[in-house]
Amino acid sequence: MATPHSEKALTFKALHERSGIFVIPNPWDAGSAKLLASLGFEALATTSAGLAFSLGKPDGAGRVTREETLKNVHDIVAATPLPVAADLENGYGDAPETCADTIVQAAQAGLAGGSIEDATGRPGDPIYPFELAVERVRAAAHAAHSLDTPFTFTARAENLIYGRPDLKDTIRRLVAYAEAGADVLFAPGLKTREEIESVVKAVAPKPVNVVMGLGKLAFTLGELAEMGVKRVSLGSSLARAAYGGFFQAAEEIRNNGRFTLATDAMAYARFNELMK
């Protein structure tokens, strides 16, 4: 008999197999997940940066633990009936075995999918060597595909957002990750149509995720579909938009003694209704 978890996992897998593109926005807690679900999105993905900010920590430095991530996952999974994937950072350890164990624990937490990146979290040595990076992906993919319930595993190549603008090496890594068993490929930091199309072509027929909201990238959903992109995520964009509005409102009160923050705020009654 299918369980709610397995049904969500199958639904998430099918989103990547059907024709067309879809958006997978990134809540950072149960409340933001409910807001996104109310708008009709078909799936959600967590954001490591959004979680880090909500915990008062910086992102990308290994400050958020696996336990904190899985607690956040549990809250978001429980908040809506949608399938949820997670940003599992670098798998919370260097060893391939640690990546595999993270995938197993993620699935046990009710996730339909998740991503592991090839960034080390160490400023002086930000990207794993190629061979180790591939072994990490292979171990994570094997764990994902050995589960009783489908788990859509995404492998991320992080060169472009860690000061290594080497598209050739990024594509080399993505191709190797696809061959090692990753279900979805993702290279945050792609900036042009040519770069996106080259990645899509290199790893075809496997689906490609592109993140919007970083820098000045301004393609529409239709344009990304024309490039062959399957999935569009938003990373920390929504969390930053929310915290940015909060900060500006508080700054106005502190610096100018004005209280115009309620002008554009969602009504209390609507918020309360959406949380029911």
LINZILIN-V506521 format. One record per pair of residues at least 12 apart in sequence whose ideal C-beta (glycine too) atoms are under 8 Angstrom apart, sorted by the first residue. I is the first residue (numbers start at 1). J is the second residue. D is the distance in Angstrom with one decimal. If there is no record, write none. Layout:
i:I j:J d:D
i:I j:J d:D
//
This chain:
i:3 j:149 d:7.7
i:4 j:81 d:7.8
i:5 j:110 d:5.4
i:5 j:112 d:7.9
i:5 j:149 d:6.0
i:6 j:148 d:7.9
i:6 j:149 d:4.6
i:6 j:150 d:7.6
i:8 j:81 d:7.7
i:8 j:82 d:7.3
i:8 j:83 d:4.0
i:8 j:84 d:7.6
i:8 j:110 d:7.8
i:8 j:112 d:5.0
i:9 j:83 d:6.7
i:9 j:112 d:4.4
i:9 j:113 d:7.7
i:9 j:149 d:4.8
i:9 j:150 d:4.5
i:9 j:151 d:6.5
i:9 j:152 d:7.7
i:10 j:150 d:6.0
i:11 j:42 d:7.8
i:11 j:43 d:7.6
i:11 j:83 d:5.3
i:11 j:112 d:7.4
i:12 j:43 d:5.6
i:12 j:83 d:3.8
i:12 j:85 d:6.8
i:12 j:112 d:3.7
i:12 j:113 d:5.6
i:12 j:150 d:7.6
i:12 j:152 d:5.6
i:13 j:112 d:7.6
i:13 j:150 d:4.7
i:13 j:152 d:5.5
i:15 j:42 d:6.1
i:15 j:43 d:6.1
i:15 j:83 d:7.9
i:15 j:231 d:7.7
i:16 j:152 d:6.3
i:16 j:183 d:7.0
i:16 j:184 d:6.5
i:16 j:207 d:4.9
i:16 j:230 d:6.1
i:16 j:231 d:6.9
i:20 j:225 d:6.8
i:21 j:221 d:6.3
i:21 j:224 d:6.2
i:21 j:225 d:4.2
i:21 j:229 d:5.9
i:21 j:230 d:6.1
i:21 j:231 d:7.1
i:21 j:232 d:6.6
i:22 j:42 d:6.0
i:22 j:43 d:7.3
i:22 j:230 d:7.5
i:22 j:231 d:6.1
i:22 j:232 d:7.4
i:23 j:41 d:6.4
i:23 j:221 d:6.8
i:23 j:231 d:7.8
i:23 j:232 d:4.8
i:23 j:233 d:7.7
i:23 j:234 d:7.7
i:24 j:41 d:7.4
i:24 j:42 d:7.9
i:24 j:43 d:5.0
i:24 j:44 d:6.5
i:24 j:45 d:4.8
i:24 j:85 d:6.9
i:24 j:209 d:7.8
i:24 j:231 d:5.7
i:24 j:232 d:7.0
i:24 j:233 d:5.2
i:25 j:41 d:5.7
i:25 j:44 d:6.4
i:25 j:45 d:7.4
i:25 j:233 d:7.3
i:25 j:234 d:5.1
i:25 j:238 d:6.3
i:26 j:44 d:7.2
i:26 j:45 d:5.2
i:26 j:46 d:6.5
i:26 j:47 d:3.9
i:26 j:50 d:6.4
i:26 j:87 d:7.7
i:26 j:233 d:6.1
i:26 j:234 d:5.1
i:26 j:235 d:6.1
i:26 j:236 d:7.1
i:26 j:237 d:7.5
i:26 j:238 d:6.1
i:26 j:239 d:7.3
i:27 j:44 d:5.7
i:27 j:46 d:7.0
i:27 j:47 d:7.5
i:27 j:50 d:7.4
i:27 j:76 d:5.9
i:27 j:238 d:7.3
i:28 j:46 d:7.2
i:28 j:47 d:5.5
i:28 j:50 d:3.0
i:28 j:51 d:5.5
i:28 j:53 d:7.3
i:28 j:54 d:5.5
i:28 j:72 d:7.7
i:28 j:236 d:8.0
i:28 j:238 d:7.7
i:28 j:239 d:4.7
i:29 j:50 d:7.9
i:29 j:51 d:8.0
i:29 j:54 d:6.2
i:29 j:72 d:7.1
i:29 j:75 d:6.5
i:29 j:76 d:7.0
i:30 j:75 d:4.5
i:30 j:76 d:5.9
i:30 j:78 d:7.0
i:30 j:79 d:3.8
i:31 j:79 d:7.6
i:31 j:275 d:6.6
i:32 j:50 d:7.9
i:32 j:238 d:6.9
i:32 j:239 d:7.6
i:32 j:242 d:7.3
i:33 j:76 d:4.6
i:33 j:79 d:4.4
i:33 j:80 d:5.3
i:33 j:82 d:7.8
i:33 j:84 d:7.8
i:34 j:79 d:5.3
i:34 j:80 d:6.1
i:34 j:274 d:5.9
i:34 j:275 d:6.0
i:35 j:274 d:6.1
i:36 j:80 d:7.9
i:36 j:238 d:8.0
i:37 j:79 d:7.5
i:37 j:80 d:3.9
i:37 j:81 d:7.5
i:37 j:82 d:5.5
i:38 j:274 d:5.2
i:41 j:82 d:7.0
i:42 j:82 d:6.9
i:42 j:83 d:7.9
i:43 j:82 d:5.6
i:43 j:83 d:4.7
i:43 j:84 d:7.1
i:43 j:85 d:6.9
i:43 j:112 d:7.3
i:44 j:76 d:6.7
i:44 j:80 d:7.0
i:44 j:82 d:5.4
i:44 j:83 d:7.5
i:44 j:84 d:4.9
i:44 j:85 d:7.5
i:45 j:84 d:7.0
i:45 j:85 d:4.4
i:45 j:86 d:6.9
i:45 j:87 d:6.7
i:45 j:113 d:8.0
i:45 j:233 d:5.6
i:46 j:69 d:7.5
i:46 j:72 d:6.3
i:46 j:73 d:6.2
i:46 j:76 d:6.1
i:46 j:84 d:7.0
i:46 j:85 d:7.4
i:46 j:86 d:4.6
i:46 j:87 d:5.3
i:47 j:87 d:5.8
i:47 j:234 d:7.9
i:47 j:235 d:5.9
i:47 j:236 d:5.1
i:47 j:238 d:7.8
i:47 j:239 d:5.9
i:48 j:60 d:7.8
i:48 j:64 d:6.4
i:48 j:69 d:7.3
i:48 j:87 d:4.3
i:48 j:89 d:5.2
i:49 j:235 d:6.7
i:49 j:236 d:3.6
i:49 j:239 d:6.6
i:49 j:240 d:7.9
i:50 j:236 d:5.2
i:50 j:238 d:7.4
i:50 j:239 d:3.3
i:51 j:64 d:5.9
i:51 j:68 d:7.1
i:51 j:69 d:6.6
i:51 j:72 d:5.1
i:52 j:64 d:5.1
i:53 j:236 d:7.4
i:53 j:239 d:6.0
i:53 j:240 d:7.9
i:53 j:243 d:6.2
i:54 j:239 d:7.6
i:55 j:68 d:6.6
i:59 j:236 d:7.2
i:60 j:119 d:7.3
i:60 j:121 d:6.8
i:61 j:121 d:6.0
i:61 j:123 d:7.9
i:62 j:89 d:7.5
i:62 j:90 d:7.7
i:62 j:121 d:3.8
i:64 j:89 d:7.3
i:65 j:92 d:7.2
i:66 j:92 d:4.1
i:66 j:102 d:6.3
i:66 j:105 d:7.2
i:69 j:86 d:6.8
i:69 j:87 d:8.0
i:69 j:88 d:6.9
i:69 j:89 d:7.4
i:69 j:92 d:7.7
i:70 j:105 d:6.3
i:70 j:106 d:7.2
i:70 j:109 d:5.0
i:73 j:86 d:5.3
i:73 j:106 d:7.0
i:73 j:109 d:4.8
i:73 j:110 d:7.2
i:73 j:111 d:6.0
i:74 j:109 d:5.7
i:74 j:110 d:7.0
i:77 j:109 d:6.8
i:77 j:110 d:4.2
i:77 j:111 d:6.8
i:78 j:110 d:7.9
i:83 j:112 d:3.8
i:83 j:113 d:7.5
i:84 j:110 d:7.3
i:84 j:111 d:5.8
i:84 j:112 d:6.2
i:85 j:111 d:6.3
i:85 j:112 d:6.0
i:85 j:113 d:3.7
i:85 j:114 d:5.5
i:85 j:115 d:7.1
i:85 j:152 d:6.7
i:85 j:154 d:7.3
i:86 j:106 d:5.8
i:86 j:111 d:5.2
i:86 j:113 d:7.6
i:86 j:114 d:4.3
i:86 j:115 d:7.4
i:87 j:114 d:7.5
i:87 j:115 d:5.9
i:88 j:102 d:5.5
i:88 j:103 d:7.6
i:88 j:106 d:6.0
i:88 j:114 d:4.7
i:88 j:115 d:6.1
i:88 j:116 d:5.3
i:89 j:116 d:7.5
i:89 j:117 d:6.4
i:89 j:119 d:7.8
i:89 j:121 d:7.4
i:90 j:116 d:6.5
i:90 j:117 d:5.4
i:90 j:118 d:7.4
i:90 j:119 d:5.6
i:90 j:120 d:6.5
i:90 j:121 d:5.9
i:90 j:128 d:7.9
i:91 j:103 d:7.8
i:91 j:116 d:4.5
i:91 j:136 d:6.6
i:91 j:140 d:6.5
i:94 j:120 d:7.1
i:94 j:128 d:7.5
i:94 j:132 d:7.6
i:95 j:136 d:7.9
i:96 j:132 d:7.8
i:96 j:135 d:4.8
i:96 j:136 d:4.8
i:96 j:138 d:7.0
i:96 j:139 d:3.5
i:96 j:140 d:7.6
i:97 j:139 d:6.4
i:99 j:116 d:5.5
i:99 j:136 d:4.8
i:99 j:137 d:7.8
i:99 j:139 d:5.3
i:99 j:140 d:4.3
i:99 j:143 d:7.7
i:100 j:139 d:4.3
i:100 j:140 d:5.8
i:100 j:142 d:6.7
i:100 j:143 d:3.9
i:101 j:143 d:7.5
i:102 j:114 d:8.0
i:102 j:116 d:7.1
i:102 j:140 d:7.4
i:103 j:116 d:7.6
i:103 j:140 d:5.1
i:103 j:143 d:4.2
i:103 j:144 d:5.1
i:103 j:151 d:6.7
i:103 j:153 d:6.8
i:104 j:143 d:5.5
i:104 j:147 d:7.3
i:106 j:151 d:7.6
i:107 j:144 d:7.5
i:107 j:147 d:5.2
i:107 j:149 d:6.6
i:107 j:151 d:5.0
i:111 j:151 d:7.2
i:112 j:150 d:7.5
i:112 j:151 d:7.0
i:112 j:152 d:6.4
i:113 j:151 d:5.9
i:113 j:152 d:3.5
i:113 j:153 d:6.6
i:113 j:154 d:6.6
i:113 j:183 d:7.7
i:113 j:184 d:7.8
i:114 j:151 d:7.3
i:114 j:153 d:6.7
i:114 j:154 d:7.0
i:115 j:153 d:7.6
i:115 j:154 d:3.7
i:115 j:155 d:7.2
i:115 j:156 d:5.3
i:115 j:184 d:7.7
i:115 j:186 d:6.3
i:116 j:136 d:6.8
i:116 j:137 d:7.1
i:116 j:140 d:5.2
i:116 j:153 d:7.6
i:116 j:154 d:7.6
i:116 j:155 d:6.5
i:116 j:156 d:6.8
i:117 j:156 d:3.9
i:117 j:157 d:7.8
i:117 j:158 d:5.0
i:118 j:133 d:4.2
i:118 j:136 d:7.2
i:118 j:137 d:7.8
i:118 j:155 d:7.7
i:118 j:156 d:6.6
i:118 j:157 d:5.8
i:118 j:158 d:5.6
i:118 j:173 d:6.6
i:119 j:156 d:7.9
i:119 j:158 d:4.1
i:119 j:162 d:6.0
i:126 j:158 d:7.4
i:126 j:162 d:4.2
i:126 j:163 d:7.2
i:126 j:164 d:7.5
i:127 j:158 d:6.2
i:127 j:159 d:6.1
i:127 j:162 d:6.0
i:127 j:164 d:6.4
i:130 j:169 d:7.9
i:130 j:172 d:7.5
i:130 j:173 d:6.7
i:130 j:176 d:7.3
i:133 j:173 d:6.4
i:133 j:176 d:7.9
i:133 j:177 d:7.8
i:134 j:173 d:7.8
i:134 j:176 d:4.9
i:134 j:177 d:6.8
i:134 j:180 d:5.4
i:137 j:155 d:4.7
i:137 j:176 d:7.7
i:137 j:177 d:4.6
i:137 j:180 d:4.5
i:137 j:181 d:7.0
i:137 j:182 d:5.6
i:138 j:180 d:4.1
i:138 j:181 d:6.1
i:140 j:153 d:6.0
i:140 j:155 d:7.5
i:141 j:153 d:5.4
i:141 j:155 d:7.6
i:141 j:180 d:5.9
i:141 j:181 d:3.0
i:141 j:182 d:5.6
i:141 j:183 d:7.6
i:142 j:181 d:6.5
i:144 j:181 d:7.8
i:144 j:183 d:7.5
i:145 j:181 d:6.6
i:152 j:183 d:4.9
i:152 j:184 d:6.4
i:153 j:181 d:7.4
i:153 j:182 d:5.7
i:153 j:183 d:5.0
i:153 j:184 d:7.3
i:154 j:182 d:6.6
i:154 j:183 d:6.8
i:154 j:184 d:4.1
i:154 j:185 d:7.2
i:154 j:186 d:5.4
i:154 j:209 d:6.3
i:155 j:174 d:7.4
i:155 j:177 d:3.7
i:155 j:178 d:7.7
i:155 j:180 d:7.5
i:155 j:182 d:3.6
i:155 j:184 d:7.5
i:155 j:185 d:6.1
i:155 j:186 d:7.1
i:156 j:186 d:4.6
i:156 j:187 d:7.0
i:156 j:188 d:6.9
i:157 j:170 d:4.9
i:157 j:173 d:4.3
i:157 j:174 d:5.2
i:157 j:177 d:7.0
i:157 j:185 d:7.7
i:157 j:186 d:7.4
i:157 j:187 d:4.6
i:158 j:187 d:7.7
i:158 j:188 d:6.8
i:158 j:189 d:7.9
i:159 j:173 d:7.4
i:159 j:187 d:7.4
i:159 j:189 d:7.5
i:160 j:187 d:6.1
i:160 j:188 d:6.6
i:160 j:189 d:2.9
i:160 j:190 d:6.7
i:160 j:191 d:8.0
i:161 j:188 d:5.1
i:161 j:189 d:4.3
i:161 j:214 d:7.6
i:167 j:195 d:6.0
i:167 j:198 d:7.2
i:170 j:187 d:5.1
i:170 j:199 d:7.7
i:171 j:198 d:6.5
i:171 j:199 d:6.1
i:171 j:202 d:4.9
i:174 j:187 d:6.1
i:174 j:199 d:6.3
i:174 j:202 d:6.5
i:174 j:203 d:5.4
i:175 j:202 d:5.5
i:175 j:203 d:6.0
i:178 j:203 d:4.7
i:178 j:206 d:4.9
i:182 j:206 d:7.2
i:183 j:206 d:7.0
i:183 j:207 d:7.6
i:184 j:206 d:6.8
i:184 j:207 d:5.1
i:184 j:208 d:7.2
i:184 j:209 d:5.6
i:184 j:230 d:7.5
i:184 j:231 d:6.7
i:185 j:199 d:7.2
i:185 j:203 d:4.8
i:185 j:206 d:5.9
i:185 j:207 d:7.4
i:185 j:208 d:5.4
i:185 j:209 d:7.2
i:186 j:208 d:7.1
i:186 j:209 d:4.1
i:186 j:210 d:7.8
i:186 j:211 d:7.5
i:186 j:233 d:8.0
i:187 j:199 d:6.0
i:188 j:211 d:5.0
i:188 j:214 d:6.6
i:188 j:235 d:7.1
i:189 j:214 d:6.9
i:190 j:210 d:6.4
i:190 j:217 d:7.8
i:191 j:215 d:7.1
i:191 j:217 d:6.3
i:193 j:219 d:7.5
i:193 j:223 d:7.7
i:193 j:227 d:6.1
i:196 j:208 d:7.7
i:196 j:210 d:6.1
i:196 j:224 d:7.4
i:196 j:227 d:4.9
i:196 j:229 d:6.5
i:197 j:227 d:5.1
i:197 j:228 d:6.7
i:200 j:227 d:6.2
i:200 j:228 d:3.9
i:200 j:229 d:6.5
i:201 j:228 d:7.5
i:204 j:228 d:7.4
i:207 j:230 d:3.5
i:207 j:231 d:6.1
i:208 j:228 d:7.1
i:208 j:229 d:5.6
i:208 j:230 d:5.9
i:208 j:231 d:7.4
i:209 j:229 d:7.6
i:209 j:230 d:7.2
i:209 j:231 d:4.4
i:209 j:232 d:7.2
i:209 j:233 d:5.8
i:210 j:224 d:6.0
i:210 j:229 d:4.9
i:210 j:231 d:7.5
i:210 j:232 d:5.7
i:210 j:233 d:7.6
i:211 j:232 d:7.5
i:211 j:233 d:5.0
i:211 j:234 d:6.8
i:211 j:235 d:4.8
i:212 j:224 d:8.0
i:212 j:232 d:5.8
i:212 j:233 d:7.6
i:212 j:234 d:6.0
i:212 j:237 d:7.1
i:213 j:234 d:5.0
i:213 j:235 d:5.9
i:213 j:236 d:7.7
i:213 j:237 d:2.8
i:213 j:238 d:7.8
i:213 j:240 d:7.9
i:214 j:235 d:6.3
i:214 j:237 d:7.5
i:245 j:264 d:7.9
i:249 j:261 d:3.6
//
